Amino acid sequence: MRSRRLDYSESTRSALVSSAVELFTKRGYANTSLDEVAKRARVTKGALYHHFSGKQALFEAAFAKVESQVLGRLEEIMAGGGAPWERALAGLRGFIASCLDPSYQRIAIHEAPVVMGWERWREAEDRASFGLIRSSLEDLIEAGEVDEVPVEVTARLLFGALHSAATEIASSPDPKKVGAQVEQVIMQLLHRVRRTS
C-alpha cells in the first residue's frame, strides 16, 4: 500500500509542474516567478523548494513533461497498425502537429536551449526523440521501403532537419501555414527516397 504522504508528495509535485508549464508557456522563463508557480499550484513556496532546488530545476521538469507528452503521442502513432511507411508518415504528421502546440513551442523549442544550455538541451532532445527516428528508419529499411543507408548518420540528418522544421514552425507568425509547408516539403523528399519496386 502506498502511503498518503507519498500520494500527497506526488500530487504536489505534479501540481507544481503543471503550473510551471502553464506559466512558462504564457510568460516565458524570465517573466515567471516561483511565487506565481506556487500560488497557481496552491502550495507554499516551501513546498516548491522541497521538490525543486530552484527555478531552473522546475523549468527542466516542465520541459520533461512537455517532451514526454509529445514523445508518448509519437510512440503511440509509431506502434500503431499499418505498414512501416504509413506509420512513418503518420509519425511525421504527429510531430508537425506537436510543433503547433504553444507549450512545446515556447518551452521545448524557444526557451530550453537558453535555460538549459545548448549541450544539455540537445542531450535531452536526443534521449527523447532520436531513438524513435532511428528505429523508424530501421523499420523502413527492413521493410524494403528505402535503400540501405548508414542508419546513425541518416537518422542524425533527419533529426536535424526535423529540429530545423520545428524551429521554423514555432518562429513563424503563421505556424499552421508553415507547418503545412513543412509537411508538404518533407513528404516530397520522403517520396523521392522511397523504393518504387
RAFEN-V959103 format. One record per backbone hydrogen bond with DSSP energy under -1.0 kcal/mol. NH is the residue of the N-H (numbers start at 1). CO is the residue of the C=O. Records with the same first field share a line. If there is no record, write none. Layout:
# RAFEN-V959103
NH: CO + CO
This chain:
# RAFEN-V959103
7: 3
8: 4
9: 5
10: 6
11: 7
12: 8
13: 9
14: 10
15: 11
16: 12
17: 13
18: 14
19: 15
20: 16
21: 17
22: 18
23: 19
24: 20
25: 21
26: 22
27: 23
28: 24
32: 29
37: 33
38: 34
39: 35
40: 36
41: 37
43: 38
48: 44
49: 45
50: 46
51: 47
52: 48
58: 54
59: 55
60: 56
61: 57
62: 58
63: 59
64: 60
65: 61
66: 62
67: 63
68: 64
69: 65
70: 66
71: 67
72: 68
73: 69
74: 70
75: 71
76: 72
77: 73
78: 74
79: 75
80: 77
87: 83
88: 84
89: 85
90: 86
91: 87
92: 88
93: 89
94: 90
95: 91
96: 92
97: 93
98: 94
99: 95
100: 97
101: 98
105: 101
106: 102
107: 103
109: 104
110: 105
111: 106
112: 107
115: 111
116: 112
121: 117
122: 118
123: 119
124: 120
125: 121
126: 122
127: 123
128: 124
129: 125
130: 126
133: 129
134: 130
135: 131
136: 132
137: 133
138: 134
139: 135
140: 136
141: 137
142: 138
143: 139
144: 141
145: 140
146: 140
154: 150
155: 151
156: 152
157: 153
158: 154
159: 155
160: 156
161: 157
162: 158
163: 159
164: 160
165: 161
166: 162
167: 163
168: 164
169: 165
170: 166
171: 167
178: 174
179: 175
180: 176
181: 177
182: 178
183: 179
184: 180
185: 181
186: 182
187: 183
188: 184
189: 185
190: 186
191: 187
192: 188
193: 189
195: 145
